């Protein structure tokens, strides 16, 4: 039974080596959701100064999405939208979108990838940035969705008096999403728009 590959350069590997690695990779991938949940806790090591922690901001965003009747793709995307703050502070939005891309609807991936530009509407003028940077995305199918995401769930989620659901509440949703087959066309649904809010569903939550 192998416990490591035989090669020291990839070009020298054989089928036995790569079958062995594929098995290990498959097992490792099964732990992605739990690693992400751990990374969310680590968000509290990132930028401070707000009235809530970065983890609380993430939980608050996801809770608002949940209570607005959003589907699981939206809720998990709201939860993870700032997961890049620790390791990619200058492109945290793209970082988060890359993590989500194989497992959620294209609409959600696009919104997470662009939300940094859209958020500047609220503070760009105060930091020497263009508040209307989001205009570069005009014409996108998902422009209005990103504007609503930021208005309803992102920019509003810094309230220390808001009662968020705990991380454990969202953990099963994260595990469900990251257990999906990567890049499944039935999940990615290119070009499809699903409303962020569903009043009927919200009334049951």
C-alpha positions as CSV (number, residue, x, y, z in Angstrom):
1,X,0.0,0.0,0.0
2,X,1.4,3.4,-1.1
3,X,1.7,6.2,1.5
4,X,3.3,8.6,-0.9
5,X,4.1,8.9,-4.6
6,X,7.3,7.5,-6.1
7,X,8.3,10.6,-8.2
8,X,10.3,13.7,-7.3
9,X,9.3,15.5,-10.5
10,X,5.7,15.4,-11.8
11,X,6.7,14.4,-15.3
12,X,8.1,11.1,-13.9
13,X,4.8,10.0,-12.2
14,X,2.9,7.0,-13.5
15,X,-0.7,6.0,-13.3
16,X,-0.3,4.4,-9.9
17,X,1.0,7.6,-8.5
18,X,-1.8,9.7,-9.9
19,X,-4.5,7.3,-9.0
20,X,-3.1,7.5,-5.4
21,X,-3.1,11.3,-5.5
22,X,-6.6,11.4,-6.9
23,X,-7.9,9.4,-4.0
24,X,-6.2,11.6,-1.5
25,X,-7.5,14.8,-3.2
26,X,-11.0,13.4,-3.3
27,X,-10.9,12.9,0.5
28,X,-9.3,16.3,1.1
29,X,-12.0,18.1,-0.9
30,X,-14.6,16.6,1.4
31,X,-13.3,18.8,4.1
32,X,-13.5,22.1,2.3
33,X,-16.7,23.2,4.0
34,X,-15.3,22.7,7.5
35,X,-12.0,24.5,6.5
36,X,-14.1,27.5,5.4
37,X,-16.1,27.5,8.6
38,X,-12.8,27.6,10.5
39,X,-11.6,30.4,8.2
40,X,-14.7,32.4,9.1
41,X,-13.8,32.3,12.7
42,X,-10.3,33.5,11.8
43,X,-11.8,36.6,10.2
44,X,-11.7,38.1,13.6
45,X,-7.9,38.3,13.2
46,X,-8.4,40.7,10.2
47,X,-9.2,44.4,10.0
48,X,-10.7,45.8,13.2
49,X,-12.2,49.2,14.1
50,X,-15.9,48.6,13.2
51,X,-18.6,48.2,15.9
52,X,-18.8,44.5,15.0
53,X,-16.2,41.9,14.3
54,X,-15.6,40.7,10.8
55,X,-17.2,37.4,11.7
56,X,-20.2,39.1,13.0
57,X,-20.5,41.2,9.8
58,X,-20.5,37.9,7.8
59,X,-23.1,36.3,10.1
60,X,-25.2,39.4,10.0
61,X,-25.1,39.6,6.2
62,X,-26.1,35.9,5.9
63,X,-28.8,36.3,8.6
64,X,-30.3,39.2,6.7
65,X,-30.3,37.1,3.5
66,X,-31.9,34.2,5.3
67,X,-34.6,36.3,6.8
68,X,-35.3,37.9,3.5
69,X,-36.2,34.5,2.1
70,X,-33.0,34.1,0.0
71,X,-32.1,30.7,-1.4
72,X,-29.1,28.7,-0.2
73,X,-26.8,30.0,-2.9
74,X,-27.4,33.6,-1.8
75,X,-27.2,32.8,1.9
76,X,-23.9,31.0,1.6
77,X,-22.5,33.7,-0.7
78,X,-23.5,36.4,1.8
79,X,-21.8,34.4,4.6
80,X,-18.5,34.0,2.7
81,X,-18.4,37.2,0.7
82,X,-15.6,38.7,2.8
83,X,-13.7,35.4,3.5
84,X,-10.7,36.9,1.6
85,X,-10.2,39.7,4.1
86,X,-7.3,37.9,5.8
87,X,-5.2,36.8,2.9
88,X,-6.3,39.1,0.0
89,X,-7.3,42.5,1.5
90,X,-6.7,44.2,-1.9
91,X,-9.0,41.8,-3.9
92,X,-11.0,40.0,-1.2
93,X,-14.0,40.1,-3.4
94,X,-12.3,38.1,-6.2
95,X,-10.8,35.7,-3.7
96,X,-14.2,34.9,-2.2
97,X,-15.8,34.5,-5.6
98,X,-13.1,32.1,-6.8
99,X,-13.9,29.9,-3.8
100,X,-17.6,29.9,-4.5
101,X,-17.5,29.7,-8.3
102,X,-17.6,25.9,-8.7
103,X,-20.5,25.4,-6.3
104,X,-23.0,28.2,-6.6
105,X,-25.0,30.0,-9.3
106,X,-23.0,32.2,-11.7
107,X,-25.2,35.1,-10.5
108,X,-23.9,34.8,-7.0
109,X,-20.3,34.4,-8.0
110,X,-20.5,37.5,-10.2
111,X,-22.1,39.6,-7.4
112,X,-19.5,38.5,-4.8
113,X,-16.6,39.2,-7.3
114,X,-17.9,42.7,-8.0
115,X,-19.3,43.8,-4.6
116,X,-16.1,45.6,-3.7
117,X,-16.7,48.1,-6.5
118,X,-20.3,48.5,-5.6
119,X,-19.6,49.1,-1.9
120,X,-17.6,52.2,-2.8
121,X,-20.9,53.9,-3.4
122,X,-21.2,54.3,0.4
123,X,-17.7,55.5,1.3
124,X,-15.6,56.1,-1.8
125,X,-15.7,59.9,-1.5
126,X,-14.3,59.7,2.0
127,X,-11.2,57.6,1.1
128,X,-10.3,59.2,-2.3
129,X,-11.9,56.4,-4.4
130,X,-14.5,56.7,-7.1
131,X,-18.0,56.1,-5.5
132,X,-19.3,55.3,-8.9
133,X,-16.7,52.6,-9.7
134,X,-19.6,50.2,-10.1
135,X,-20.6,52.0,-13.3
136,X,-17.9,50.0,-15.1
137,X,-20.2,47.0,-14.7
138,X,-23.2,48.7,-16.4
139,X,-24.7,46.4,-18.9
140,X,-24.1,43.3,-16.9
141,X,-27.0,40.9,-16.4
142,X,-26.3,41.0,-12.7
143,X,-25.7,44.7,-12.1
144,X,-29.0,45.3,-10.2
145,X,-28.5,42.1,-8.2
146,X,-25.1,43.3,-6.9
147,X,-26.6,46.8,-6.1
148,X,-29.3,45.1,-4.0
149,X,-26.9,42.7,-2.4
150,X,-24.8,45.6,-1.1
151,X,-27.7,47.8,-0.1
152,X,-29.7,45.1,1.7
153,X,-27.1,42.7,3.1
154,X,-23.6,44.1,3.0
155,X,-23.4,47.8,3.8
156,X,-26.2,47.5,6.4
157,X,-24.5,44.7,8.4
158,X,-22.4,46.5,10.9
159,X,-25.0,46.9,13.6
160,X,-24.0,45.7,17.1
161,X,-27.7,45.5,18.1
162,X,-28.7,43.2,15.3
163,X,-29.5,39.6,16.5
164,X,-27.6,37.4,14.0
165,X,-27.9,33.6,13.8
166,X,-24.8,31.8,15.0
167,X,-22.2,30.2,12.7
168,X,-23.6,26.7,13.7
169,X,-26.9,27.7,12.1
170,X,-25.3,28.2,8.7
171,X,-22.8,25.3,8.9
172,X,-25.2,22.7,7.3
173,X,-25.9,25.1,4.4
174,X,-22.2,25.5,3.8
175,X,-21.6,21.8,3.9
176,X,-24.5,21.2,1.5
177,X,-23.2,23.7,-1.1
178,X,-19.6,22.5,-1.0
179,X,-20.7,18.9,-1.3
180,X,-22.1,19.6,-4.8
181,X,-20.4,18.4,-8.0
182,X,-18.0,21.2,-9.0
183,X,-19.1,23.2,-12.0
184,X,-22.3,21.3,-12.5
185,X,-24.2,23.2,-15.2
186,X,-27.5,22.6,-13.2
187,X,-25.9,24.5,-10.3
188,X,-24.0,27.2,-12.2
189,X,-27.1,28.1,-14.3
190,X,-25.2,30.7,-16.4
191,X,-27.3,33.7,-17.1
192,X,-30.1,32.8,-14.7
193,X,-31.3,35.4,-12.2
194,X,-32.9,34.4,-9.0
195,X,-34.4,37.2,-6.8
196,X,-32.5,38.0,-3.7
197,X,-35.6,38.3,-1.6
198,X,-38.7,36.1,-1.4
199,X,-41.4,37.5,0.8
200,X,-43.3,34.2,0.9
201,X,-40.3,32.2,2.1
202,X,-39.3,35.0,4.4
203,X,-42.7,34.7,6.2
204,X,-41.9,31.1,7.1
205,X,-38.5,31.9,8.7
